[in-house]
Structures are given as C-alpha cells and as structure tokens.
C-alpha cells in the first residue's frame, strides 16, 4: 500500500525534515511540498492526495482554518511548534498531531496510523458492509484482538488518540482514530450525532432536548448535526395522529 502525501509548511527547515522522514518510509509517496496553503488547493482538489502534513501557524490563514475550508479534505496530520493547538486538531478528526521538533520515531508512529486508516478502509471496500456477511469486526484492545458485534454496540466515543467502543456489556478502548471507525461502520445502522460520538440507531431509547438516552447513558447531540441525526433516526418510523 502506497499513500500519496503532501507537505504544507511555511518553515524551510520543517519542510526539509518532513521530506527526509517521508523518504525513509516505504509506504509514503511525496507528491509535492508547499510553503503556503493556498498554493495547494489545486492539487488537493484533484483527489490524488491521500494524506496531508499541515502546519498550523502560517501567514494569511492558519492550517486549521484552511483544513476546515476544504470540501473533501484528506486525512490530516498537523505539525506545529505550539502544543496548545492539539485539542483543536483533534476536534477536526486529525489522524495525529506532531509537536516540533518532530523525532523520527514520533513521525513513524503517526505515519503508521495513516497506514492503519487506509488498511481498514480497504477491508471495508473489499467486502460487503451490510447484510449477513458483515456482523462483526475486530479491534486491538488489551493487547489482544477482540471481536465486536455490530448488534452489541451502543455508541463509540472519541478520546483524542483513542476510541472507546461501548457495548451492551463492556467498554473497549482501542488505539484508533475516530474517523477510521466512522468510515468503517455501516451508515444505515450508525449515526454521528456529535464530533465525539457515533451511536447505534437501534439502541436509542429516547431523544430529549440535546441528548439521546440509551439506558443509563446520555449522549449529547451537537447543534450542527441534530436535524440530520433526528431525521435519520425517525425516518419512516414516526407515528402521529
């Protein structure tokens, strides 16, 4: 598997360091390097970019604002000298967040997360995502492979570098990105209701205000996703006089 990537960073030394790291990783292919985000819009719009290494603090527009402006952004790994932006990075479902100066070991760890993301997506594409053949998947948790049945899932919760998968009888923490789990789950059965929560539609007990009740769990609904989430939950199932 080869992942096509680009670098956007206004610091020459940072660009050089990232280029050298990418050259040492056999599954990364560097398509281009840019010193400002606006120059990269054409290539990003082509659909050829599969991974974006993006600095945050840049002139004219920040990396975060630029990323939010993209209609179909590729997975992103933010790079910056300012660790206080980490939470903002994870709020847009970044694969990872690297604080400069970046060591090769830390860079490799981030690159492997991108590789795992695309491997999981490939597995999803290679087999059916609905029906009898798609009843479960595996995750790595507690140093072992654990089978997760779709029917057992209540909700998935994002926790920066990890996700918590809450089932009817247990909670599993796994080193996965929220985005990779979201892309894998069947859209007809699971709904994103918040930047940090995906729920099983079949397990919802009630909707009250800005919360979804699932047994003892209260799941928040974000304003931006509320209308769409409720429409998916009640479509064709709402009885009225």
Buried (B, 14 or more C-beta within 10 A) or exposed (E): EEBBBBBBBBBEEBBEBBEEBBEEBEEBBBBBBBBBBEEBEEBBEEEEBBBBBBBBBBEEEBBBEBBEEBEEBBBBBBBBBEEEBBEBBBBBBBBBBBBBEBEEEBBEBBBEBBBBBBEBBEEBEEEEBEEEEBEEBEBEBEEEEBEBEBEBBBBBBBEBBBBBBBBEEEEBBBEBBBBBBBBBBEEEBBBBBBBBBBBBBEBBEEBEEBBBEBEEBEBBBBEEBBEEBBEBBEEEEEEEE
